């Protein structure tokens, strides 16, 4: 038995060393071999489905038979950009996405700045847990909880009344477009829920970007006589732009594609995500659903090009 083991082990060791030497001398081949499974998954599942979606958007629905005609045409896109109801849906979703992104940036910047520059290690850990804790809760539970909070007899209405701010709430609900019978049935309430949902996606990239800002640059700015406001606009903000851009991509794209929040909270009115869900489900209009799905992709691509032109990625 011992002799048999002794004769097998050198051969196995030689084979292992041979393979190790082979891959070591061919590092590029070894890297491609390691990347092959994720690339196949990405190319087949993600890009394949994306191209299939894009192809479906160039089909059209026969008005008489209500079946998909597999012939390349721009009729669906013509319907998308010329029908007033469809244009209204795109503009409504775009306006909400821009408002949510700006609000998240304004709220997240002071929080992220404190986490990155002033908080002690223990306090920083507390902040990170506090920011990520809502993300551990079920998405649907949070949405329906906010519907109860924003209801006419909800806790938010009760709290504002208790502190004497019920008049402010009435003025906000009476505001055209954003108001409604209650916060749960208004675009203002939908905006609040969107900001709550996506705020962690803005805080975390911003905090990571601000942690990489060298303290020496801030001290040098102060030594040269710059005021805190000048230091913020001239040093901190330009270096934090990559984190701001990353967070805004999250908040912007998630708002564009979400269909659950507009379905549960807010005033009547379709958003892009709701139209995709309805057209591919109830209506069975797959080409129009695919065309609506392409809209967020195009908007995100335009946003990334504008951000790059403004230098948002120069500090990467």
TARA-V403549 format. One line per field, one symbol per residue. phi: phi as a letter, one per 20 degrees, with the letter a starting at -180 (. if undefined). burial: + if it has 24 or more other ideal C-beta (glycine too) atoms within 12 Angstrom, else -. Layout:
# TARA-V403549
phi = ???
burial = ???
This chain:
# TARA-V403549
phi = .ffffffefffffffffffffffffcffffffffeffffffffeeefffffffffffeebdffeeldfefcfbdffffffedfgfffffffffffffffffffffffffffffffeddffgffffffffffegffeeggffffffffffeffdeffffffffendffffffffefgmeerfbffcbfffffffgfffeggfefffffffffefffffffffffenffgfffffecffgfeggffffffffffffffefcffffdcoffqedgfffffffedffmefgfffffffggfffffffffffffenfdfef
burial = ----------------------------------------------------+--++++++------+------+++-++-----+--++-++++++-+++++++-+++-+++-+++---------++--+--+-------++-++++++++-+-++-----------+--++----+-+-++++++++++++++++++++++++++++++-+----+--+---------+---+++++++++++++++++++++++++++++++++-++++++++--++----++++++++++++++++--+---+----+--+-
